[in-house]
């Protein structure tokens, strides 16, 4: 009897901890998504202001750096938006899978969680390339026009 009570108590502690960790994961994921969108779109806007106010007549041979950074910023935003859609799809499928496991005792995997993770990493990489291209563009157009 005492062992059974301890098992139930341990199980409840596990469920409580799991619930807290799932909530923390959700909040972390939302913060990451917001940060990526803010960084990519804000940086993109900053490059436009820089071009207008600091380097209105950039060197022709550096325009490819600016174009590359804009492409990478846009790509980063598109990929993070795709990750939102994939995440929603993963959640919907996981709800169906959990129901199938509970009712029919069948297991099934969903690829949408993996797709979401891949999109997040691609978005980070695209943002790093965008910032790198823009920094090179800014350096060339500030350093050599002074």
Secondary structure, DSSP 8 states (H G I E B T S, - for coil): -HHHHHHHHHHHHHHHHHHHHHHHHHHHHHHHHHHHHHHHHHHHHHHHHHHHHT-TT--GGGHHHHHHHHHHHHHHHHHHHHHHHHHHHHHHHHHHHHHHHHHH------SHHHHHHHHHHHHHHHHHHHHHHHHHHHHHHHHTT-
